[in-house]
Amino acid sequence: MVKENLAQVRENIRKACERAGRPPKEVTLISVSKTKPVPMLEEAYAAGSRDFGENKVQEIMDKYPQLPGDIRWHMIGHLQRNKVKYIVDKVSLIHSVDSLRLAQEISSQAGKKQVDVDILLEVNIAGEESKFGIAREDAIRLVQEAAALPHIHVKGLMTIAPFVSDPEDNRQYFRQIRELSVDIEQKNIDNVNMSVLSMGMTGDYMVAIEEGATMVRVGTGIFGERNYG
Ligand SMILES: *Cc1c(COP(=O)(O)O)cnc(C)c1O
């Protein structure tokens, strides 16, 4: 089932790119495997998936040694500062940086492990109270402050759009994130590029791609519904 779902999602990505006049290779599909058992990740791996997204530090630590070393792990969930040290040398991109203190901790732990870490800043674009992420107005300042830290590189922005039944309702937010990233790019801040826009999930990734997403995070559409026990 995972294999067929992946094929379907990839086909949808291709079509969305076509509609937007974008080359499909601009869009990275992240298979969001949180709560799913290792055999399902192995199925996705066998079907060609190399980018996996997880939202819990413990789950990355459990799965990391059980799966092939060429997987790129994406930390997409809220990250507590005291847990940064466990994953800083295991993940290829941290999507969920939403404070200077967190960026400082990532920088410091990366220095200790002698690695460089790519990060995205999470923006709460719709201003939802239930969501993590910085306000749009604070993004530029945090980019500037994070860019000055050693061992981390700001690569772009991430957002979790509101939960909606019609994905068209989120188009405005995806467009706003893209505009924000263009604004930041134009400031030509050292050690910052805005090449990554991580936005779009199972319900709305096609709209996100039409609005410029370069990474989409798809869980349910690949692995099926999650059961939280
Ligand atoms: C769970 C999760 C996803 C995937 O959600 P689906 O709707 O299952 O595709 C994407 N991004 C983040 C940050 C998540 O926590």
The ligand as an SDF file (V2000), in Angstrom:
LIG
                    3D

 15 15  0  0  0  0  0  0  0  0999 V2000
    2.2420   15.1740   10.9400 C   0  0  0  0  0  0  0  0  0  0  0  0
    2.8540   16.3060   10.2160 C   0  0  0  0  0  0  0  0  0  0  0  0
    2.7860   16.3880    8.8170 C   0  0  0  0  0  0  0  0  0  0  0  0
    2.0640   15.3810    7.9490 C   0  0  0  0  0  0  0  0  0  0  0  0
    0.6870   15.4780    8.1150 O   0  0  0  0  0  0  0  0  0  0  0  0
   -0.3310   14.6930    7.1570 P   0  0  0  0  0  0  0  0  0  0  0  0
   -1.5710   15.5040    7.1870 O   0  0  0  0  0  0  0  0  0  0  0  0
   -0.4970   13.3310    7.7220 O   0  0  0  0  0  0  0  0  0  0  0  0
    0.2810   14.6550    5.7920 O   0  0  0  0  0  0  0  0  0  0  0  0
    3.4120   17.4520    8.2110 C   0  0  0  0  0  0  0  0  0  0  0  0
    4.0720   18.3930    8.9260 N   0  0  0  0  0  0  0  0  0  0  0  0
    4.1560   18.3540   10.2580 C   0  0  0  0  0  0  0  0  0  0  0  0
    4.8980   19.4170   10.9790 C   0  0  0  0  0  0  0  0  0  0  0  0
    3.5490   17.3100   10.9440 C   0  0  0  0  0  0  0  0  0  0  0  0
    3.6370   17.2800   12.2860 O   0  0  0  0  0  0  0  0  0  0  0  0
  1  2  1  0
  2  3  1  0
  2 14  2  0
  3  4  1  0
  3 10  2  0
  4  5  1  0
  5  6  1  0
  6  7  2  0
  6  8  1  0
  6  9  1  0
 10 11  1  0
 11 12  2  0
 12 13  1  0
 12 14  1  0
 14 15  1  0
M  END
$$$$
